[in-house]
Amino acid sequence: MPIYSEKVMDHFMNPRNVGEIENPDGIGEVGNPVCGDMMTFYIKVDNNHLSDVKFKTFGCGAAIAVSSIVSEMAMGKTLEEARKITPALVAQELQGLPKNKYHCSNLGAQALNKAIDDYLKKQGKEVKSKRRRKDEGE
Amino acid sequence: MIDMKRVYLDNAATTPLLTEVVDAMLPYLRDAYGNPQSLHEWGDEARDAIEEARGQVAALIGARSEEIIFTGSGSEANNFAIKGLAQAQQSKGKHIVISAIEHFSVLHSAKTLEKWGFEVTEVPVDRHGLVDPKEVAKSIRGDTILVSIMHANGEVGTIEPIAEIAKVVKETGALFHTDAVATTGTIPLDVKELGVDALSLASNQFYGPKGVAALWLKKGTRIMPFIDGGVHEGGRRAGTENVPAIVGLGKAAELAQRDTSSRTAHLYRLRDRLIQGLTSKIDHAILTGHPSQRLPGNASFCIEFIEGEAMLMLLSSKGVAASSGSACTSKALKASHVLTAMGIPAEIAQGSLLFTLGLSTSEQDVDYVLEVLPPIVDRLRQMSPLYAKFIKEQGGGR
């Protein structure tokens, strides 16, 4: 049996929303090439909603599938709703991930959150770091 | 639906069985089921079969039959050699020398020995994965009892100068073991020419069955038994012999000896076609391992800015089987210790991609890989933030 679910394979083979946004409202970069995975999320915010989400990812099949599904889950959501995309939800949405790939779902949720933080900072708004920590810690 | 092309380029993981090997094994899976230790016709038949195989394996490496100990895997042969030789020599000293790029079955055996009170020195390798005999000489101490350096590394293909290292080791009186799992049955090999005292080999690396391997131990070399419990394998490795597998190993050894030169010629030609084609078609693809002193079927690379597992998955979707030493492909999420020891930076090691060719590999297979891989690399690079950064730093590019 393949190690990845059909959903992971689908998002890996046909990733949604790959790319960069020109003049994004927020950018979130997590991981680094040395640790093996690196994700960059770009967001466009319109009336407190994520009107566009794009990503670039250096990493394994799971990392790419996670990025893709996170972008899909986040698209059109309010910032508050997008904050609620936890690593557990991401893994669930992908019909599960192999144990040693859970950290990829953390990275996906983190990257999105960082992009939102970046947007809020640029807007001169307060970044709710407590919630962020909670989201990242899961 | 048209069947998808399937190309198996993971022969370092395991080779397929040759038909002649299967045919040789079949009688011992059916009617000739006797236990080689039994004193009746059934036993005689099985005993004759494993002794013939012992002779075939010995002939392949220029050894005597009685020096061959059958084991259940190459990893077992390595465990046996490292732990068994160290334990048998411990009155003379407690120091062991290995290289930094050994197989885990050697590295972890050495770690176990450390827990048992032995001391281990790891000799470094250069950027091509070569062990310098001078480095081995430097690391040997008065109490060094065992040196173990692999004959070739299956992951990057580098063939080590074992005969030269043997000269250095011999002067010191320490025993010298070589893990020849990647080379036995693949390139010509003679234990006398190598000058070693012990050598591990594995059947499934040269078209024999899995679950069987051997440790060659020079006559008169003392070793601690690995499995207690019987007279099997000279009292050193108890357990009812895996007769069909041993027969298969024997046959595979015979065929390897007969066909070595035609096999290597075939592999060299296709390997070089793959290496040249890949490095000319794909920018920032680095050949890892030694450029010339390498295994005939090994084409190993690091493809920059992308990750190995993603490449494997896309290759697999095109019917191509390969492997990778990237952190993401390992269960432990650690980059290959071999690439790391060769000084390859972690982010580049992430792009590890290994093709190991075999007898069934054809020119069409190689050309197929050269056709499907570049778009895969392109596709992943278009997704990669590292590549985007690189292009930006280059000042535009495409």
Interface residues (C-beta under 8 A of the other chain):
Chain A: M9 F12 M13 P15 V18 E20 E29 P33 V34 C35 G36 D37 M38 M39 T40 K56 T57 F58 G59 C60 G61 A62 A63 I64 N100 H103
Chain B: F305 I306 E307 G308 E309 A310 M313 L314 S317 S326 A327 C328 T329 K331 A332 L333 A335 P345 A346 E347 Q350 Q382 M383 S384 P385 L386 Y387 A388
